[in-house]
Amino acid sequence: MLPRVCLIAVILVGSFSASFADNATWPEFRGPHGDGMAAKAKLPTKIDDSVVRWKTPIHGKGWSSPVVWNDQIWLTTATEDGKQMSLLCIDRESGKILHDIVLIENEEPSYCHPMNSYATPTPVLEDGRVYVHFGRYLTACLDTSDAKVIWERRGFECDHYRGPASSPILFDGKLFVAYDGIDVQYVVAFDAKTGQTVWQKKRDIDYGTDVGDQMKAYGTAEVIRVDGRDLLVYPSAVATIAYDPRTGDKIWTVYHGGMNASARPIHVNGMVLITNGSGGMIAVRPNGSGDITRSHIAWSNKQNVAKKSSPIVLSDLMFMVSDEGILTCRELETGDIVWKKRLKGTFAASPIYADGQLVFCSIEGGILTLEPGRKYTPLAETTLGDGFMASPAVVGDQLFLRSKSMLYGIWK
């Protein structure tokens, strides 16, 4: 039995077409390609206080992951009671806080489950702009040079019930956001320059229930290209929908059950990997139309599937750690488990890959490094900080970890 861990695995990688290291950015949840990949980064094998270059206290409570553009790191936070919601900018080299702005003040915020926070959605960056989302409370765009608000939108009703968590993404001049509450479920495309609504589409899903708690979700979308066409793949409770990102027209729907879906889909080897938030997973061939549930599911699996953390794929293997700490290596083509190992601790953060190392972060704050391949071979075990809910970010050869109270800058 292993100690509490933030896991790091070293895996042999196949070909990888692009690397964030060419342009110092980690602009959104799970990085430039939404899959946690940082192929050229060279990180320490043993991650502990000896490789911490700086650590910066972050006030409040927030599970949003750090995002990076050149020399700036951005993240959100909030007071634990949700009465203030803030955006912070930190200098990448020194850890100094450059901006700390309260964006929202709420007299009576809605309930948020203790496992969640009022600042869980991860911001998204592009040159000169940072976009933030706090669920129904606010969606806004700020200038990264002075942290001044360029545009903001409020008034989108949604009862998140246990707090917001879906992260926005950028594509083709649009900012996409999902509102999957217990009362309403819809997707909005904002014009990234102006904040105006380009389209808004109600989820066309047969949830099979009138219980709102089984309709909510926390999913982040992924844009994929299939047969020359862009698809906005957006998980929800019970089903995932692929939209035309230009118009919001529905291309296909796949039903997979579940609720509270939070993992980001991964498009690899002609399949889209989707986890449903309730311990189930499917691999979908995304070249269909209409209801593709019976025709396009390549495989499904309910054994030791993570409810919160996203999987990561390297060559013909997929790696995943369940909420309860069961780490599995699986065949990509079938979903079959190659090996599994029970770890101490619990997990919510999604993994990253960096030059032979795969990093998973435990809620308890441990760190583990694994040998690559089809058997479990640990290299190093360490602990750091007070635990991780946010997912890591990597730029150059630098690793940025947000714990429950700190932001760490880590490099050799």
N, C-alpha and C positions, 0 to 999 in steps of 0.2 A: 504494500500500500504506500502510495507516494504522499509527501506532505502537500499542504495547500499550495496551489500553483497558479502562476500565469505562465502558460505553456508556450514553449518555443520548439518547433519541430524543424529538423533539417531534412529536406526532401529533394530528390533529384527532379529537376524541372525539365520539361520538354521545351520546344521552341516557344518563345514569347515575343510577340510582334512589336511591342512598344514598351518604353520604360519612362516613368515619371522623372527619373534622374536627369533626363535631358533638359528639363525646364523646371526648376525647383518648385514644384507644386504638389500638394495633396489637397485638391480643391473641394472635395465633398466626402460624404460618408463612404468609407471603404476605398477612397483614393480615386485616381484619375479615370480608372476603368470600372469602378464599382465592384471590384472583385478582391480587393486586399493585396494586390500584387505590386511588389517593389523590387524587381528582379536584380538590379545592379547595386543595391545598397549593401554596405558591409558593416554589420552590426556586431557588438560584442556577443560572444557565446554565453558568457556568464554575466547576467544583468543583475547588478546590486548597487549599493551605494558607491562602490569604487569607480563606477563609470558614469555616475550622475554629475553632469557639468553644472547644472543649476536646478533648483526647485523653487517654484513660485506658489505661495498659498493662493487658492481661489476661494473667494468668499461664497457663502450660500451653498446651495445644493443644485447640481446640474449634471445630467448624464450625457449631454451632447459631446460628440467626439471633437478633438481639435482638428482644424483644417488650416492649411499653410499655403501662402503665396509669397514667394521670394523670402523676404526677411520678416514677414508678419505671420503670427499664429492667431487665429480667431476662435473663440468659443463663447457659449452662452451660459448663464447661471441665473438663479432666482433665489429669493428667500424661501425657506422651507415652507412657509405658509402661503406662498404664491402672491404676496401683495406687491412685490417688486420683481421685475424681470429685466435682466441686464445683458449687455454684450461687452466682451473684453477683447482687447488686442494686446498680444505679448510679443516682445522682440525675440526673434528666433535665436540669436547668438547669446544674449545675456539673460533672458528670462524676465526682463523688466516689463512691467505693465505700462503700455503706451496710452491706452484708452480704456475707460471703465464707465460705460454709459447706461443709466437706467432708461429703458425704452418704454416700460409699462408700469403703471401703478394701479393696482386693483383694490377696491375697498372690500369686495366680497368675491374672491376667486372661487371657482367650482372645486369640488373635492378632487384630490389627487392621491392615489394609492401610495403608501410609504415605499413600495418597491420602485415606483416611478418618481419623476421629478417634474417640476413646472418648466424645466429647460432641458428636455430630452432631445428634441429634433436638432440634428446637426446642421450648422450653416453651410452655405455653398458659396464659393468664390469664383470670380473671374477678374481679369485685369481691371483694377480700379474700383471694383464693387464687391461688397459682401451682402448676401441675402440671408435673412433670418426668418424663422417661422416659429411661432409659439402656439400653434393650433388655432383655435377660434379667437384667441386674444389679439393676434397681430401677425401679419406678414409684411416685411419691410426690406428696402434696399438702402444701403448706406455707402457713402464714398470712403474708400479705404485710406485716402490721404489725410482726412480730417475727422472721420467718423460722423459726418453730417448726414442726416436722413435725406435721401433723394426722393423716395416715395414710400408710402405706407398704405396698407389696406386693413380695414377692420370690418366687423359686421357680418362675417361669414358664420352663420349659426351652426353649432355642432356640440352635442353633449358627449365629450370624450369619456365621461363617467369616471375613469381612473387617471385622467391626465393625458395630454397629447404626447405623441412620440414619433409620428411619421416625419421623415426628413425630406426636404425639397431637393429637386435636381434641376439642372439647366440643360436645355437642348434647343438648338435652332432658334435662339432668341426668345425662348419661353422658359418660365419658371413653373414647374409642375408640382402641385401639392394635393394630397389626399385628405379628405375629411371623412373618416369612417367612424361615426359615433354610434350610440345606442338609439338615436332618434332619426338621424339622416346619414346618408352615405353618398358621397359624390367626389368628383375630381375636378380641379380647376387648373387651367393654363393661363398664367399671367404673362402679359408682355413684359419682358425683363427690363426694357428701357423705361417704360412709363408706369407699370403696375396695373394697367387696364386689363380687364378680363378679355381674353381671346376666345375662350370657350369654357363652358361649365357643363358637366354631364353627370346626371344621376346614375348611380350604380344600377345596372339592369341585371340583378341577381335574384334568383329564387333562394332565399335563405332557409326556407323550410321551417320557419319558426316566427312567432311574434315576440319572442324574448329579445329585447334590445341588446342585452349583454352578450348574446351570441352572434351579433351582427358587427360588433366593433373590431377594428384592426389598427395596426400601427405600421403599415408597410411603406417601404421606400421603393420607388420605381426603378426600372432599368430600360434604357432604349437599346434595342438590338436591330440589326439589319438582316432581313430574310428575303432571299430572292429579289434583291434590288429595292426592297420596301422597308422603311423604318417602322418599327413597332414600339409603342410605349407599353411595356409590360408592368401592370400594376396589381399586386396582390391585395386581396381583401379577405374578410371572413368568408368561409365556405368556398370561394372561387377566386380565380385570377382572371383579369380581363386584359387583352391586348387592344390598345387604341391606336388610331392614326394620330400621331402627335400634332399634325397640322390642324385637324378638324375636330378631333375628339370622337370620330366615328368608331364604333366597336368593330374590330376585325374578328376576334375569336374570344371565346370563354372556355375555361376548363374548370370543372368542379373537383375539389379535393378535400372538402370538409374542413373543420377546424375554425378557430377564431383567434383574435389577438395576433395575427400574423405580423411579424416584424422583420424577418430576414429579407435581405435584398436578393432578388433572383440573379442567377448566374447563367450566362449563355456560353456554352462550350460544347465542342464536338457535335454540333447540330442539335443539341438539346438545351432546354431551359430547366434548371433545377429550382424547384419551389418548395419551401417548407411552410406548413400551414399554421404554425403557432400552437398546435395542440399535440405535437409529437408525431406528425406524419410528414412524408416527403414524396414528391413525384418528380419524374423526369419527363418533360413534354417536348415533342417535336413541334416547333412553332410555325410550320408552313401550312396550317389549315385555315379554315374560316367557319364561322358559326360556333355551335357547341361542339368542341373537339374532344370531349371527355372520353367517349367510347373509342375514338379512332386514333388519337395522337398521344396517349400516355404510353411511354416506353417501359417504365417500371414505376412501382411505388414501394414504399418501405415505412414501417412504423416501429422499427427496433432501434432504441437508443437514439432517436432523432432529437436534435436540439429544438427547444421551443423559442428561444430568443436569439442565440448566436447564429450567424450565417456560416455556411460551410466554405471551404476553400478547395480548389482543384489544382492539382499539379500532374501533368501528363495524364496517365490513365488511372490515377488514384484521387479519391476525395477524402478529406479529413474534416472531422466534426467533433465537437465536445458538447455533450448534453448539459442541460441545466444542472443535473445532479453530479456531473463530473465524470461521465463515462466517455473516454476518448476512443473514437473509432477510425479505422482506415478502411475505405470501401472501394470496390471496383466501380469506376465511373459508369461503365456500360450497363451494369446490372443493379447497382446499389447494394450488392452482397458485401457483407463484412469480411475483411481480410484478417484483421485483428482488432481487439478492444482491450482497454485497460481502465480500471476504475481508479480515479484520482480523488484525493481528499479535496474538499472545497466545492464551491458552486460557481456557475459560469453564466455570464450574460453578454460580455463583449465579443465582437467578431474578430477572427484572426487576420494577421497580415503575413505575407511572405517577403523575405528579403535575402537574396543571394545565399540560398541554402538553409535559411531559417524560417520557420513558421511560428508566429507568435499568437498565443491565446492568453487572455488575461482573466484571472479568477477574481471573484468578488472578495476573496480573502487576501489577495495580494501576493501570491507566490509566483515563482518563475521557474519554468522547466525547459531544458533544451533536449531535443531528441535527434537521434541518428536518422538519416533518410531511409526510405524504402518500406519493404513489406514485413518488417518485424519491428517491435517496440524496443528501442535501445536508447535509454536516457543518457545525456551527456553531462548536464549540470542542473542543480536545483537550488534556487535562491528565493528570497522574499524581498519585497520592496513596498513601502508605504502602507496605506490603510485599505487597500482593495480597489478594484477596477470595475466600473460599470461601463465606462466609455471605451470605444475601440481605439487602437493605436494609430498613429500617423507616422510616416517616414518620408524624409526629404534628404537627398544626398545620402550621406552616411550617418544621418542623425535620426534617432528615434524619439518620439514625443508620446509620453504616457500621461493620461489624466487619471489620477486616483480620485477618491471621494473628496479629498481636500486639497490636493496639490496638482500642479502641472510639472512634469519632469522633462528636462532636456538631457538625453543620454547619447553618448558616442565614445568611440575609442580614444 
